[in-house]
């Protein structure tokens, strides 16, 4: 049983359409023209094959492409034509009606499946048969058309690398093998009429089981996706300050831990800046806590806007903020802190019913990654520099350099151990 010329022509056109679509999406109009022309040829071929009214001139052209199949089943040609029609529609509807295009591509794969099941049972003439040559040509085209929908939500569960995707593919394989084995046992000595419809029935059962397995897998995949989204949202909430949107204390420790590891691995230095709003208690007492919260939000936004994309801002607690500056030496960090201090001083005047109030801040700067200065030692150094700025009159920048850290080595190590015991480092795993 061979494939007639019209089918070969359409198969060649569809193969060219898929190649053009895969290699250069800008030539999609070529794909659409070839697919549309294939639909016209197939519909005309079906009409002619089943006695339709077609002009004599066109009938003569089609006859040269269609050899005589009077001794074979009429379904031999029709099944191939329907499969090619479904492939053409699957390509045409890729960007228009995605659901209908996906169903068409799936149906194009189902028709060769019927033939494969029938031939595996040793039946060479049965309802829905397709020639072996047509199977070899049509099945890859159908798979290639289905691959156009690989990123669609309906296909994604099949391709997932998660456990659910692997289980689904195993279930699909079993859903194909089990009905085939049962059908083989039942149809081996069945009545000839049953042998005609048997492959179709087995294929229907196979696709029904596939659909049920897929529907349940898609539902579970959707539930799992919602769970993962909720987990990510809760994880972000656990590491972010709900008022300002900046990282909270735990998030700051995690980010600083990761950044310090990268800095030490690359042999670079990073800096920490501790920021504390001056006399913030007066803001709450004079204007109320709601205004105080608004001030914290404005300060957080202003600091974040003034920092580099690689810098990290966190609300360390109360009116205190922590800034992490990757790959930044102490002198550069001091310049950045001075610029932030001047920005707050010029842009953060509070005007409310309780009067006016100038919002200023004190800054403590320390270097981390230098010698034995670790994360906790750096935090303590930045905090001590901050207290120095407070003692010297507020609204200023103070630094804690490496020489001081070496002189206070034992004291810093003791304080760092106490801080580590009180606030252990969070891990992302």
N, C-alpha and C positions, 0 to 999 in steps of 0.2 A: 504494500500500500504506500504510494508515494504522495508527496505534497504537490498540488497542482500549481501552475505558473502564477495565477493571480495571488495565491497565498504567499508565494516566494517574493513577489513584487512588493506586497504590503509589508511583509516581514523585513525586507531590506529597507523600506522607507522608514519604518518604525525604529529599526536599529540605528539608522542615521540620525533620526530625531533625538533618540536618547543620547547618542554620542555627542551631538551638538549641545544638548542641554547640560550634560555633565562637564564638558570641556570649557564651555564659554556661555555663561548665563546671558550675556548680552545678545547672543544669537537665538534667544528664546522664540523670536518671531518665526525663524526657520523651523523650529520644532513644532510650533503651532500649525504652520502651513502644511508640513508633511503629515502631521497627525490628522488634520482636517481632510486632507486629500485621501488619506487611508480610510477614514470613515465613509467618504463618498464612494470609493471603490468597493468597500466591503458591502455596503447597503445595496449598491447596484448589482454586485455579484450574487447576493442573497435573493434579490428580486428576480434575477435572470434564472438562477438555479431552480427556483420554485415556480416558474411559469409566469412571471410578472410581465407587464406590458412595457417593453423597452424598445426604442427605435431600432430598426433593422441594422442601420449602420453600426450602432453601439453593440448590438448583439454579435455582429461579425467580429468586432475587435475583441470582445470578451471570449468568444468561442476559441480564438487562437491561443488564449491563455488558459483555457479550462478544458482539459482532456475529458473524454467520455468516462463517466463514473456510473453508467447504467447498471453495471453488475455489482456495485458496492452499496452499502447502506447509505441512504440520503443524509444520515447524521454524520457520516464520515467527513463531508465537506462543511456542513453547518456548524459542527462543534468547533472546528478550526476558525471559521469565519466569526463566530460569536466571541471566541477568545481574543482574536485580533481586534474586534470591535471594542471589547472591554479595555484592552491595552491602550488603544487610541484615545478612548474617553478618559482613562486614568491619567494620560499625559496632558490632555487638553484641560481637564478640570483641576489640575494641580494648584493653580493660583486663583481659581474661581469658586468652585464648590468642593471644598476639600473632602468632606464626608462622602459625597457621591463618587468622587474620583478614587478614594481609597477602597470603597466597596467594589468599584469596577475592576480595579487592579487585583483585588482578592479573588473575585469571580474568575478572572482570567487565569489565575493559578489553580483554581478548583477544577476547571475542565480538563487540563492535562492529568490531574490527579485521578479522575475517573478512569481515564484510559490506562494509566499505569496500573491501577488496581485490577482492571480487567485483563490486561496482558499478563500480570503476575499470576492470575488464576488459570492461564492457558486458554483464554477465550479471545479469538481473533476477530470475531464479529459480534458486537453487542451494542446495546442502546447507549449512545453518547460516545462512541469510539472516535479516536483521533489517530491518524497514522503515526507510526513510530518516528518518522522523520519530522512530522509536525510537532510532536512532543519535544523532541530535542531542540527545535528552533523556538517554539512558543514559550516553553517553561522558563528559559533564561530571560526572555523579554519580559515576562510577567514579574519575575523577581526583580529585574532592573527597574521596572515601573514602581513596584512596591518600595524600592529603596529611595525613591523620590520623596516618600512620606516618612523617612526615618526619624526626622526631628519632630514629627507631629505627636501630640499627646496620646493618640490611640496606638501608636507603634512603639513609643518609647519604652513601655514595660517589657517588650520582647528583647530590647537591646541593652537593658540595664545590667551593669556589672555587679549589682547588689545581690544578696542571697535570693531575694524575691524574683529577680530576673532569671537567675540560674534555675530555680525551682520551676518557674513558668516554662522555660524551654524544655526541661525534662518532662513536665506534664504534657506538653504539646507532642513530644516525641512518642510518649506512651499512648496518647490519644490517637495517634496514627497507627501504631503497631498493633494495639489490642483489637480494634475493630477489623483490621486487615486479617489477623490470625483467626478471629471468630468467623469472619466471612469465608475464609479459605476452607475451614472445616465444614461449614454449612453448605457451601455451594459446590463442593467437590463432586458430589453425586446428585446434585439437584436436577430438577426438571429443566429442559432446555429453555422454557419461558423464563424461569427464575434466573438462568444464566445470562439472559439478555438484560434484565433489570438489576441483577445482583451488584455489579460494580457501582451503579448509580446509588443504590441503597447504602452500600458501605461508605461511599464518599459522603453522602448526606449525614450519616451517623457520625463520621469522623469530623466533619465541619461543625456539627451541632455540639459535640464534646469540646472541640477547640473553642467555640464561641463561649460555652459555659465556663470553661477554665479561664479563658481570657477575661470575661466579664468579672469573675471573682478576683482575678489577679489585679485588674485595673482598679477595682474598688479598694483592695488592700493596699495597692501602691498609692492611691490618693490619700487614704488614711495615714499611711506611713509618711507621705510628704507633708501632710498637715502637722504630724507629730514632730518631724524634724524642724519645720518652720517655727513651731511653738518653742521647741528646745533652744533654737538659736535666738529667738526673741527673749526668752527668759535668761539665757546666758548673757546677752547684751545688757539686760536690765540689772543683772547681778553685778556687772562691772561698771555701770554708769550711774552717775548722780542724777536722781530724778528731777531735781530742781534746775540745775544748770545745763544738763546734758553732757557735761564733761565726764571723764572717768572718775570713779570714786576711789577711795583709798586702796581697796583690793585691786581694782583695775590698774591703778598706778603702780602698785608693787609688781603685778604681772608684766606690764609693759616694760618697766624699768629692768626687771630681771632678764627678759628676753633681749632688750637692747644692750645691757651690760655684757651678756654672753656673746653677742655679735661683735661688740667693741673689743673684748678681750681676744676673741678668735682672730680678728683682723688687726690687732695691735694698735687700735685707735683709742682716743680719749673721749669721754662725754662729760657733760656738765649738768648739774642740778641747780635749779633756782627755787627757793622757798619764798612765797609771797604771802604777806599778811596785811590785811586792810587795817589802817591806823584808826584807833578809837572807834571801832565799829559798834561797840556797845552803845555809844551815844546815838547812833543812827536808830537803833531799835528802840531806845528809850524815848527819843524825841519825836520820831516819825512813825513808830510802830513796826512790828515784825513783818507785815506785808510789804511795806516799803523797803525794809532791809532785804527781803527775798528778791525784790525787783533789782536792787543794787547789785546783789550777788550775780544775778543773771546777766546784767549789763556788763559787769566787770569780766565775767567769763567770756562773753562774746567779744569784748574789746581785746582781751588778751589773746584769744584764739585767732582773731583777725590779724593781729600784729605778728604772729609767729610764722615760721616756715612750715611748709607742708609736712616735713619730716619730724617736726617737734611735737611733743605730746604734752597736753594740758590736763591736769586732774584737780579735782577739789579734794584737798587733803583732809579737811575737816573744818566745820564752822566757817569762818571768814578766811581760811588759809588755803592757798593753792600751791600745787607743785608743778614745775615745768621741767621737762626732760629735753635736753639738747644733744642729740647724737653728733658724734664727730666734731665736737666743739671744745676748744681749749679754754682755760679759765679767763684769760684776758678778753677773748671774744664773747664769752658768756656775760662778763661784767658789762660790756658795751650793750649787749642785747637787753640786759636787765635795766640799765640806765635809760634806754630808749622806751621800754615799757613803763618805767616809773614816770617819765615825762609825759607820756601819752595819757596815763591815768590822771595825772595832776591837771592836765589841760582840758580833758574831755569829760571828766566825771564830777561835775558840780551838781549837787542834788538840790532841786527846787521843789518844795512841797508846802503843804499848808502849815507845817511846823516851822517854816523858814528855809534858809539855805544852808548847805553844808558841803564843804569841799572834801571829796573822797580821795585820799592818798593811800599809799602802801609802802611798806618796807620790804627790802629784798635781801635775801641771803644766798650767796653763790658759792658752790663748791665743785671741785673736779673729782670725777670718779674714774677708776681704772688705772690710776697712777700708782705703780708699786703695789703696796698691800692694801690700798684703799678700796674696799668693796662696797656693796650696795648699802648695807646698814651704816657703815662708817661714813659714806658720802651723805646719807640722809641726816645723820647726826651733825656732821660738819656744816651742812647747809642750814640746819636749824640753829646751830650756835652762831653762825654768821648773821642769821636773821635777828636773834636776840641782841647781837652787837649793834645792828642798825637801829633797833628799838631804843637801846640805851643811849645811843649817840644823838637822839633827837627825832627819830622817825622820818619817813618820806626820804629815804636814802638807800643806797646800795652798799652792802658790806660783803667782803669775800673771805673765804677760809682757804688759805693756800696750802700747798703740799708741805712746806716747812713746818707750819703749825701742826699739821697732821702727824708728822714724824715725831715732833716733840711730845705730843699727847697720845702716842701710840697705845700704851697700856690702858689709859683711860678710855680711849675710843673703842678698843677691843672689848672691854668690859661692858660699856654701854651698848655696843652692837650685839653682844650675846644676850643681854637683857631684852633688847628690842626684838631680836630674832625669836626668843622664847615667847614673847608677848604677841608678835605678829608674824607667824611663819609665812614663808613665801608661797603664794598660790601657784599651781602648775596648770598648764593648759590641757594636759592629757586627761 
